[in-house]
Amino acid sequence: MKNLLKSFVLLAILGYAIPSYSALPPNDFAKSGISVGVVVEDLNESLDFYINVIGMVKTSEFSVDADKAKELGLSNGNRFDVKVLKLENSENAPEWKLMSFGKKSAHPKQNYVPDDTGIQYVTIFVKSMKPILERIQKHGVKTLGKSPTMLDADRQFILVQDPDGNFIELIGPK
C-alpha cells in the first residue's frame, strides 16, 4: 500500500511538471482544413502550374477592392484577385489561394528549403506518381535532387518548385 501511495504521489507530481496536450482539439474551428494564401508574381503562370502540372482544380475566385483590402489590413490600398484551388472540389478540402499584385518578389528564389524562413514547402500526397511524373515531364518542370526517389519500399518522393520558387513535395506509390 505504501508503494502504491508513493506511485500515486509521483504521478501527481509528474502530471504538474510535464505539460499536458489535449488529445481533442478545441471546438473553435468551422473547418478542419487550413487555407493558404500564396502571393505570386504571375497569376496565369502559377495557375497553369498548379492546375496542369500538380493537378489542382480551380473551385472559385473573388476580388478584394482597395478600400476593403486596406480596412482588413491585407494591403496598403492595393486591390487584388484571388483564385481558389483545391486538390479536389469538395467543401472541406483545404484551399490553395493564389493572388498577385503584379510585381517581382523582393527576395531571391530559394535553391534549398533552409535558404529562407517562413513557409518553404508543402507536401501533397498522391495516389500514384505516374500521372504526376507525366505532367511534370510534359510541362518541362525540373525535378530537384534525385527526384524521383524511393522514401521506403512503398513510397516515392518528387521535389519540384512552383514558378515563384515554393517547394512542392509529392509523395505516393510508384
Secondary structure, DSSP 8 states (H G I E B T S, - for coil): -HHHHHHHHHHHHHHHHS----SS--TT-S-SS--EEEEES-HHHHHHIIIIII--EEEEEEEE-HHHHHHHTSSSS--EEEEEEESSS-TTS--EEEEE-SS--SS---SSGGGSSS--EEEEE-S-HHHHHHHHHHTT--B-SS-SEESSSSEEEEEEE-TT--EEEEEEE-
